[in-house]
Amino acid sequence: MCALLVSPSLPAMANGEKRVTVPIALPFQQQAAASSAPASFAPAQPLQTSPFTQTLAASSAARVDAVPAQVVAPQVQTQGPAQSFVSSQAATQGLVVASSPLASSSPLTTSAPSAVATRSAANAPVTSAEAELPVAPEESPQSVEDIPLITTAPVNAPRYPAGHAEAFVAEFEDYVAKKVAPFVPGVAIVVVSGGQVKSLQGYGVRRAGTREKVTPDTVFRLASLSKSFAATAASALVNEGKISWDTTVTSLLPDVTFKNVRYGKQLTFRNILSQASGLPRHTYSHFIDENMSYAEIVKRLRYVNFVCPPGKCFAYQNVSFSLAGEMIKKKSGMSFEKYAAQHIFTPLGMRSASYGLASYNASPNRAAPHINNGSRWIPTAVTANWYRVAPAAGVNASITDMSRYLLGQMGKRPDALPLAVLNPIQSRVTKNTPAQNYYGVRKAVANTAYGMGWRVFDYGRHKNFIHHGGHVKGFRTEMVFNRDLQIGMVFLTNSESRFAKDIIFKFLDMYERSHQPQAKTKKK
């Protein structure tokens, strides 16, 4: 992705990527509970309990009025008294709940939450010393064990016993609540198991020093996780027969020129989406940080030498990747953002998903970005820079909308995202070398590659995990899933926390422990 904007106290990622996060809004608006906590910041416990056990107010408060209509999926207004999540959602949106016969045009499959998900969200009083959010040391992920937790919230026993197939869900919730949430301003997660949503959580606050809670409706920037949306839109256009994966860039965008004219004419739609352009890694990403217009950056591509023929080597990009948006615009007859909204946000029911800074600012329930000053998290401003490369880093979304996107990418919504759209982008296209695999030195990681807008890897005894992350100033995101295992997780935080990349392996390790093959006992 792009070059990282990080605090000097935070190490840059091994691959130098920049991550971005995108804001979305939930299809429902939860009833705000009166809090007994003082205005001081208490980050240690989930400040929003599972929506599956809460009552809901009328969802008319879930507005994104100022968001351009062509970029935001339509809102559904409901009226009437507050009701349970299941009954309200079934009545207003046709959500399919586990063990429920309700039909839906845009279902969000759910099941009963774990005990950890339903624990109390009442805030304990916080001392003035606790009002400043601590930052976990960077030396070792294990060092957090030695830091006192700022929490008095009770933690109930897991709903499932050890060894149960779903035990890892409660374990993961507990890990996020105890080992991540106390050390970042805010976090939102969704966990899918068995092809159903098992946990949907918000923790902490949208802005440090306030009582503005992170809820499942809170909008985050998605950063480079946006690349998966661009690839999905591209695949939808291919599936419509309006473009081919082998369509060349210069055939549609003749004003885009390269120093090596021969290689430039070979560059295809597939090449740019699979990070196999042949250009040097992160070509001109620094100009995005410098607030140069995208059109001007593209003009400068004529000065860049290829390091290999297109399609022959992996090198992560943001500028050349975003040429896919211009190609989609040419062949669809509408803006890239509008096409993506019509083919992803709307059919999946991602009612608050959007592109761009204006849409982010229009969301009243949005997370503020935070940087680390060495001792605490400081809110910082959101700029338009990385929104200018919308296919690479422009999406805004909430964790509720990401739950719908996760189920869609896992093949649970063939009406919206058929396998003909999913399979090409989730398959290995460009092989990574060990130095390029993003995951560092991890013994269990193997067979890493880039698909189109997605990374693909094997982990332990399981094959074909699909993943992408994002990092832009003050936000980090991660999404990982496996269609064969029917598990998945999305993690959003309004901080540049090192926990982000580790979180996917915490999740996978917990799943593995709860699904160890049972030893066979010999019959006497």
KAGIDA-V204398 format. One record per residue. N is the residue number from 0. RES is the residue in three letters. PSI is psi in degrees with one decimal (none if undefined). D_LAST is the distance of its C-alpha to the last C-alpha in whole Angstrom. Layout:
[[N	RES	PSI	D_LAST] [N	RES	PSI	D_LAST]]
This chain:
[[0	MET	-150.4	59] [1	CYS	171.6	63] [2	ALA	139.7	64] [3	LEU	140.2	62] [4	LEU	102.2	64] [5	VAL	160.2	63] [6	SER	144.7	64] [7	PRO	-25.6	65] [8	SER	-8.4	62] [9	LEU	125.2	59] [10	PRO	143.5	58] [11	ALA	156.1	59] [12	MET	157.5	56] [13	ALA	-34.2	55] [14	ASN	3.7	56] [15	GLY	13.8	59] [16	GLU	154.4	58] [17	LYS	140.1	60] [18	ARG	149.6	58] [19	VAL	154.9	59] [20	THR	148.8	58] [21	VAL	139.9	60] [22	PRO	138.4	60] [23	ILE	163.0	59] [24	ALA	152.4	60] [25	LEU	158.0	57] [26	PRO	-4.6	58] [27	PHE	163.0	58] [28	GLN	121.8	59] [29	GLN	153.7	58] [30	GLN	127.8	59] [31	ALA	126.5	60] [32	ALA	141.1	59] [33	ALA	131.6	62] [34	SER	139.3	61] [35	SER	-1.4	62] [36	ALA	152.3	61] [37	PRO	178.0	65] [38	ALA	-12.5	66] [39	SER	159.2	64] [40	PHE	122.7	61] [41	ALA	93.1	58] [42	PRO	-2.3	55] [43	ALA	-20.6	52] [44	GLN	161.8	51] [45	PRO	119.8	50] [46	LEU	-7.1	54] [47	GLN	116.6	53] [48	THR	170.7	50] [49	SER	131.9	48] [50	PRO	-15.1	50] [51	PHE	-15.3	47] [52	THR	2.9	48] [53	GLN	160.7	52] [54	THR	158.1	55] [55	LEU	141.4	57] [56	ALA	169.9	61] [57	ALA	138.9	63] [58	SER	10.8	62] [59	SER	-15.9	66] [60	ALA	-16.0	66] [61	ALA	81.5	63] [62	ARG	146.9	66] [63	VAL	58.9	67] [64	ASP	-38.9	71] [65	ALA	-0.1	72] [66	VAL	133.1	70] [67	PRO	135.7	71] [68	ALA	-30.1	70] [69	GLN	-9.0	69] [70	VAL	-9.8	67] [71	VAL	133.3	65] [72	ALA	148.9	63] [73	PRO	147.3	65] [74	GLN	151.6	64] [75	VAL	117.8	63] [76	GLN	137.3	65] [77	THR	158.3	64] [78	GLN	165.3	65] [79	GLY	173.9	64] [80	PRO	161.2	63] [81	ALA	147.0	60] [82	GLN	176.4	56] [83	SER	158.9	53] [84	PHE	-47.0	52] [85	VAL	-50.2	50] [86	SER	-39.1	52] [87	SER	-47.0	55] [88	GLN	-39.0	54] [89	ALA	-38.4	53] [90	ALA	-39.7	56] [91	THR	-24.6	58] [92	GLN	-1.2	56] [93	GLY	33.0	53] [94	LEU	139.9	50] [95	VAL	118.7	47] [96	VAL	147.1	45] [97	ALA	136.0	41] [98	SER	17.6	40] [99	SER	139.9	44] [100	PRO	4.2	46] [101	LEU	137.7	49] [102	ALA	166.4	50] [103	SER	147.8	52] [104	SER	-17.6	54] [105	SER	72.4	53] [106	PRO	146.6	50] [107	LEU	104.3	48] [108	THR	128.2	45] [109	THR	171.2	43] [110	SER	175.2	41] [111	ALA	140.5	41] [112	PRO	159.4	41] [113	SER	169.0	39] [114	ALA	-34.6	40] [115	VAL	-37.4	41] [116	ALA	-23.7	43] [117	THR	12.6	45] [118	ARG	164.9	46] [119	SER	141.9	49] [120	ALA	11.7	52] [121	ALA	133.3	55] [122	ASN	134.4	56] [123	ALA	150.9	57] [124	PRO	147.2	60] [125	VAL	140.8	61] [126	THR	165.3	63] [127	SER	-31.5	65] [128	ALA	-27.1	64] [129	GLU	-9.4	61] [130	ALA	-24.8	63] [131	GLU	126.0	63] [132	LEU	123.8	59] [133	PRO	154.7	58] [134	VAL	125.9	57] [135	ALA	142.6	53] [136	PRO	150.7	54] [137	GLU	-10.5	54] [138	GLU	-40.1	53] [139	SER	137.5	49] [140	PRO	-26.9	47] [141	GLN	-15.9	45] [142	SER	-20.9	48] [143	VAL	-22.5	48] [144	GLU	-29.9	46] [145	ASP	-0.3	49] [146	ILE	126.5	51] [147	PRO	138.0	51] [148	LEU	137.0	51] [149	ILE	81.3	54] [150	THR	143.9	52] [151	THR	10.7	51] [152	ALA	135.7	49] [153	PRO	144.7	46] [154	VAL	113.2	43] [155	ASN	163.0	41] [156	ALA	145.8	37] [157	PRO	148.4	35] [158	ARG	-30.8	35] [159	TYR	141.1	31] [160	PRO	160.6	29] [161	ALA	137.7	27] [162	GLY	-13.3	25] [163	HIS	148.6	27] [164	ALA	-27.1	28] [165	GLU	4.6	32] [166	ALA	-30.8	32] [167	PHE	-25.1	34] [168	VAL	-50.0	37] [169	ALA	-37.4	37] [170	GLU	-41.1	36] [171	PHE	-43.8	39] [172	GLU	-44.9	42] [173	ASP	-39.6	41] [174	TYR	-47.3	42] [175	VAL	-43.2	45] [176	ALA	-37.0	46] [177	LYS	-35.7	46] [178	LYS	-9.7	46] [179	VAL	-57.0	48] [180	ALA	-36.3	51] [181	PRO	-12.9	52] [182	PHE	11.7	54] [183	VAL	159.5	55] [184	PRO	-52.5	58] [185	GLY	154.6	56] [186	VAL	146.1	52] [187	ALA	138.9	51] [188	ILE	153.1	47] [189	VAL	139.6	46] [190	VAL	131.4	42] [191	VAL	134.5	40] [192	SER	139.2	37] [193	GLY	24.9	35] [194	GLY	15.3	39] [195	GLN	148.8	40] [196	VAL	120.7	42] [197	LYS	-23.5	40] [198	SER	135.0	43] [199	LEU	108.9	47] [200	GLN	146.2	48] [201	GLY	139.5	52] [202	TYR	147.7	52] [203	GLY	-152.7	55] [204	VAL	159.0	59] [205	ARG	-30.1	61] [206	ARG	126.9	63] [207	ALA	139.3	63] [208	GLY	2.4	65] [209	THR	175.4	65] [210	ARG	23.0	63] [211	GLU	98.0	63] [212	LYS	146.3	59] [213	VAL	124.0	57] [214	THR	172.5	55] [215	PRO	-12.7	53] [216	ASP	-9.2	57] [217	THR	132.5	58] [218	VAL	131.4	60] [219	PHE	159.1	59] [220	ARG	138.5	60] [221	LEU	-14.8	57] [222	ALA	-135.3	59] [223	SER	-9.6	57] [224	LEU	-18.6	54] [225	SER	-25.6	57] [226	LYS	-32.2	57] [227	SER	-31.8	54] [228	PHE	-42.0	56] [229	ALA	-43.5	59] [230	ALA	-37.8	57] [231	THR	-43.0	55] [232	ALA	-41.4	59] [233	ALA	-43.1	60] [234	SER	-34.8	57] [235	ALA	-39.6	58] [236	LEU	-39.6	62] [237	VAL	-42.6	60] [238	ASN	-27.1	58] [239	GLU	-7.4	62] [240	GLY	16.7	63] [241	LYS	-12.7	66] [242	ILE	160.3	65] [243	SER	153.1	63] [244	TRP	-25.3	60] [245	ASP	5.4	63] [246	THR	130.4	66] [247	THR	151.0	68] [248	VAL	-47.8	69] [249	THR	-20.7	73] [250	SER	-29.0	73] [251	LEU	-29.7	72] [252	LEU	73.4	74] [253	PRO	-19.8	77] [254	ASP	-11.8	78] [255	VAL	117.0	75] [256	THR	157.3	76] [257	PHE	156.1	74] [258	LYS	-43.7	76] [259	ASN	98.5	74] [260	VAL	-38.7	75] [261	ARG	-48.9	73] [262	TYR	-37.1	70] [263	GLY	-38.0	71] [264	LYS	-16.6	71] [265	GLN	-16.8	68] [266	LEU	125.7	66] [267	THR	169.5	64] [268	PHE	-45.6	63] [269	ARG	-42.6	59] [270	ASN	-46.0	60] [271	ILE	-32.7	62] [272	LEU	-21.9	59] [273	SER	14.0	56] [274	GLN	38.9	58] [275	ALA	41.6	59] [276	SER	-26.7	63] [277	GLY	-3.7	63] [278	LEU	160.9	65] [279	PRO	148.9	65] [280	ARG	135.5	62] [281	HIS	40.8	64] [282	THR	117.5	67] [283	TYR	17.6	69] [284	SER	-30.7	67] [285	HIS	-26.5	69] [286	PHE	-27.5	72] [287	ILE	-43.9	70] [288	ASP	-31.0	70] [289	GLU	6.6	74] [290	ASN	26.5	74] [291	MET	145.8	76] [292	SER	151.2	76] [293	TYR	-39.4	73] [294	ALA	-40.8	76] [295	GLU	-39.1	77] [296	ILE	-43.9	74] [297	VAL	-37.7	74] [298	LYS	-32.6	77] [299	ARG	-7.3	76] [300	LEU	-22.2	73] [301	ARG	-11.1	76] [302	TYR	-3.6	76] [303	VAL	133.4	73] [304	ASN	142.4	71] [305	PHE	146.9	68] [306	VAL	-12.7	66] [307	CYS	164.4	64] [308	PRO	148.7	65] [309	PRO	136.2	63] [310	GLY	-1.6	60] [311	LYS	-10.3	59] [312	CYS	156.5	58] [313	PHE	134.4	57] [314	ALA	118.9	59] [315	TYR	135.7	58] [316	GLN	157.5	62] [317	ASN	-43.3	63] [318	VAL	-56.0	67] [319	SER	-33.5	66] [320	PHE	-39.9	63] [321	SER	-8.6	65] [322	LEU	-23.1	67] [323	ALA	-35.7	65] [324	GLY	-38.4	66] [325	GLU	-36.3	69] [326	MET	-40.4	68] [327	ILE	-40.9	66] [328	LYS	-44.1	70] [329	LYS	-44.8	72] [330	LYS	-21.2	69] [331	SER	-22.4	69] [332	GLY	14.0	72] [333	MET	169.6	71] [334	SER	152.8	70] [335	PHE	-43.7	67] [336	GLU	-41.6	66] [337	LYS	-40.7	67] [338	TYR	-44.2	65] [339	ALA	-40.9	62] [340	ALA	-42.7	62] [341	GLN	-29.2	63] [342	HIS	-7.6	60] [343	ILE	-62.6	57] [344	PHE	-52.9	59] [345	THR	-51.7	60] [346	PRO	-27.7	57] [347	LEU	-8.4	54] [348	GLY	28.0	56] [349	MET	78.4	57] [350	ARG	-15.1	60] [351	SER	6.0	61] [352	ALA	145.7	60] [353	SER	172.4	63] [354	TYR	143.0	65] [355	GLY	160.6	67] [356	LEU	-40.0	69] [357	ALA	-40.4	71] [358	SER	-39.2	68] [359	TYR	-48.7	66] [360	ASN	-25.7	69] [361	ALA	-14.0	70] [362	SER	119.1	66] [363	PRO	-24.4	67] [364	ASN	69.9	63] [365	ARG	147.8	63] [366	ALA	135.9	61] [367	ALA	143.0	64] [368	PRO	152.7	63] [369	HIS	143.1	63] [370	ILE	159.2	63] [371	ASN	123.3	62] [372	ASN	10.3	65] [373	GLY	-22.6	63] [374	SER	-19.8	62] [375	ARG	170.5	62] [376	TRP	132.3	62] [377	ILE	127.0	65] [378	PRO	144.8	66] [379	THR	170.1	68] [380	ALA	151.0	70] [381	VAL	130.8	68] [382	THR	167.7	70] [383	ALA	-10.1	71] [384	ASN	-61.2	70] [385	TRP	-14.7	67] [386	TYR	-20.3	67] [387	ARG	-19.2	70] [388	VAL	70.1	67] [389	ALA	-43.1	65] [390	PRO	-31.7	63] [391	ALA	-30.3	61] [392	ALA	26.0	62] [393	GLY	-0.2	63] [394	VAL	144.8	61] [395	ASN	139.2	61] [396	ALA	157.4	58] [397	SER	168.9	56] [398	ILE	-27.5	52] [399	THR	-45.8	52] [400	ASP	-35.0	54] [401	MET	-27.1	51] [402	SER	-37.8	48] [403	ARG	-40.5	50] [404	TYR	-42.0	51] [405	LEU	-48.5	47] [406	LEU	-37.9	46] [407	GLY	-45.0	48] [408	GLN	-23.8	47] [409	MET	3.1	44] [410	GLY	12.5	45] [411	LYS	-5.7	45] [412	ARG	65.0	48] [413	PRO	-20.7	49] [414	ASP	-30.3	52] [415	ALA	-46.3	54] [416	LEU	88.5	52] [417	PRO	161.8	51] [418	LEU	-28.1	48] [419	ALA	-24.9	51] [420	VAL	-40.6	53] [421	LEU	-44.3	50] [422	ASN	-44.8	48] [423	PRO	-36.6	51] [424	ILE	-20.6	51] [425	GLN	8.4	48] [426	SER	152.6	47] [427	ARG	127.6	48] [428	VAL	-50.5	51] [429	THR	113.6	53] [430	LYS	142.8	50] [431	ASN	145.8	51] [432	THR	164.4	51] [433	PRO	-32.9	49] [434	ALA	-13.8	52] [435	GLN	3.6	52] [436	ASN	-0.5	49] [437	TYR	-27.7	50] [438	TYR	-1.9	47] [439	GLY	-163.7	48] [440	VAL	98.3	45] [441	ARG	117.9	42] [442	LYS	-37.6	39] [443	ALA	-13.2	37] [444	VAL	131.8	40] [445	ALA	162.8	41] [446	ASN	48.4	43] [447	THR	144.1	45] [448	ALA	168.1	48] [449	TYR	130.9	51] [450	GLY	-116.7	51] [451	MET	106.9	54] [452	GLY	1.0	54] [453	TRP	148.2	50] [454	ARG	149.9	48] [455	VAL	135.0	45] [456	PHE	160.5	42] [457	ASP	149.7	39] [458	TYR	118.2	37] [459	GLY	-129.1	33] [460	ARG	6.5	31] [461	HIS	146.2	33] [462	LYS	155.7	36] [463	ASN	56.1	40] [464	PHE	138.1	41] [465	ILE	133.8	44] [466	HIS	150.0	46] [467	HIS	152.6	50] [468	GLY	177.3	52] [469	GLY	147.8	55] [470	HIS	114.5	57] [471	VAL	164.9	61] [472	LYS	112.7	63] [473	GLY	1.1	61] [474	PHE	147.0	59] [475	ARG	146.1	55] [476	THR	150.5	53] [477	GLU	142.4	49] [478	MET	130.2	47] [479	VAL	143.8	44] [480	PHE	166.2	42] [481	ASN	114.9	39] [482	ARG	-34.7	39] [483	ASP	-42.3	36] [484	LEU	-15.2	34] [485	GLN	42.7	37] [486	ILE	155.1	38] [487	GLY	162.2	41] [488	MET	141.5	43] [489	VAL	137.4	47] [490	PHE	123.7	49] [491	LEU	134.7	52] [492	THR	145.6	54] [493	ASN	50.0	58] [494	SER	167.3	58] [495	GLU	50.7	57] [496	SER	140.3	54] [497	ARG	-14.0	52] [498	PHE	-23.5	49] [499	ALA	-53.8	50] [500	LYS	-33.5	48] [501	ASP	-25.6	45] [502	ILE	-32.8	44] [503	ILE	-34.6	43] [504	PHE	-29.5	40] [505	LYS	-46.2	39] [506	PHE	-48.1	39] [507	LEU	-37.3	37] [508	ASP	-39.2	35] [509	MET	-39.3	34] [510	TYR	-44.5	33] [511	GLU	-43.3	30] [512	ARG	-34.9	29] [513	SER	-1.8	28] [514	HIS	32.4	27] [515	GLN	140.2	24] [516	PRO	135.7	22] [517	GLN	132.5	18] [518	ALA	136.2	16] [519	LYS	134.3	13] [520	THR	137.3	9] [521	LYS	136.4	6] [522	LYS	136.7	4] [523	LYS	none	0]]
